């Protein structure tokens, strides 16, 4: 059953181009130039019930805009979307009670009040029955390990503790769909792991449909089987993490341990030398010629151990983003379309 159904969804903005200098600024009062920014370009996407989907892309790719469209914060320029059978930007109360949006860089809790007070406000907004509210609140804060911090002002909490409180507030009304926009941004390794563990447990227990954006590949690898990649407002990949490496990883990493500890000087001709830490070294080699390269190296040098690995996921994704942007720039040109209004 499709919980999220998107067809041809687009969102563009008209951005005022202010020129430098006093005279240019005065002229802008009478004749203004605007640039059209296409944040989302005719995307199609279907998410089934209970899926945990990662939504990846560089800054400005359209990830957060898409989440805002699906949560009804903004309206689209064109296209359609339905979440749980609702059109998000109609902002029906029935829909608001069925989803939650958590943005890692935005706060929904009152800064100077204890989180417990904000939770009570959420109880009234979502009309949660008192016993259910207490049970869910205690369960969530217990799982996240923040029960003892409920009476402490939010401003006195650490970043990781605040994010745990934000997650608790978002889940008090037991939403069926959860939109997470970089929930682990700025968190240390321990806090990231704790949030990942909680989300994995919660999603498996409740079968909540979750759409996650993150710049941390560890979040994605730990939580999501399906990955949707967006770049310049367009979806360029929809599949598994392993599929990203198969499709966009153009090379392999060969690790060698030399038998005598001596580093041959000619290995650079087989590929790019990534690191040298005697008696070990690593080479980056084009995927299609790995068998021939290994055969040549083993025939010419004394090698004690060898392994062939895929490149790091972060490296493949970064190269994929760069390649996509270069292609788009060549196709669209680098001069933005300007509109004049006078």
Order of alpha helices (4+ residues) and beta strands (2+ residues): beta-alpha-beta-beta-alpha-beta-alpha-beta-alpha-alpha-alpha-beta-alpha-beta-alpha-beta-beta-alpha-beta-beta-beta-alpha-beta-alpha-beta
